[in-house]
């Protein structure tokens, strides 16, 4: 058993391994970020269609009942995925606010 302090060579090797792992982890994060952007873009394509349907039918931009159901659903999914449900709710509320803004613009004739 060697209780000696790590050598400079040991520290350099450890730092090099940490840098390599950090690069790998960051690449995964970058890939996930790209997927999130593409998924959000796809989501907004669908919510834009909803906005046009609502506008043509004279329906309000916001649907508080639907929004509450979605918040509760997402909180449950977040809990199941070991993600803070409060964070997931904040994230969804941000998206919902943007969707409502888009729907209001569509209803106002701003395409």
N, C-alpha and C positions, 0 to 999 in steps of 0.2 A: 504494500500500500504506500503510495507516494503522496505525502501531504505538502510537498513543495509548492510554492507559488507558481502559477503558469508562466511559462517563458514567453518572450516576445514572439517567438515563432508560433507557439500555441495560440497566442492572442491574435496574431495576424491570420492564422488559418481559420480561427473562429469568426473573425470579422469578415473574412472573404466568404465563408459559408453563409453568414448572415446576410451579406449583400446579395448573394445569389438567390437566397430564399426570398428576400425582400423584393427583388426584381420579379420573381415568379408570382408572388402574391399580388404585386401591383399590376401585373399583366392580366391576372384574373379579374381584378377590380375594374380595370379599364374595359375588359370585355363585357362585364356585367353592366357597367355604365352605358356602353354602346347599346346593349340589348334593351335597357330601360328606356333610352331615348327612342328607339324604334318602336317599342311597345306603346309608349305614350303617344307617338305620332299615329299609330294605328288606332288607339283608343279615341283620339280626337277626330279622326276621320269618321268614326261611327257616331260620336256625339254631335258632330256637325250635321249628319243626316237626321239625327233626332231633332236638332234645332230647326231644320227646315220643315220637318213634319209638324212640330209644335206650332211654328209660325203659320203654316198653311191652314192649320186647324184652329187657329186662334187660342191656343193653349198657352198658359204662362211659362216663362223661361225656367222658373224654379219648380221643383216638385218635392217639398219638404218631407213627405211621407216616404218617397223612394229614397231620398238622400239619407234619412234616418236608418232605413233598412240596410242600405249599403254600408253605412258607418258601422252598424252592429255586425254585419257579416264580415267586414274587413277586420274589425277588432278580434273577432273569433279566429279568423285565419291567422292573424298576427300572433295571437296567443299560442295557437297550435304550432306555429313556426318558431316559437321562442323569440319573437320580436315584440318590443314594447307596444302594447295596444294603443297607448296614448300617442306615441309617435305615428303609428299607422293612421290613426284618426286625424291627426294634424295634416299628414300628407294627403289623405283623401279629401279633407276639407279644402285644402289649397287647390286641388284639381277640380273639385266641384265648383268652387268660386270662379275659376277660369272658364269652366264649361258654361255656367250661367251667364257670365259676361259675353261669351261667344253667342249664346242663344239670344240674349238681349240685342246684340248687334244685328243678328240675322233678322229678328222680328222688326227691328227698326229700319230694315232695308239696307243695312251696311253689310255687303258680302265681301 
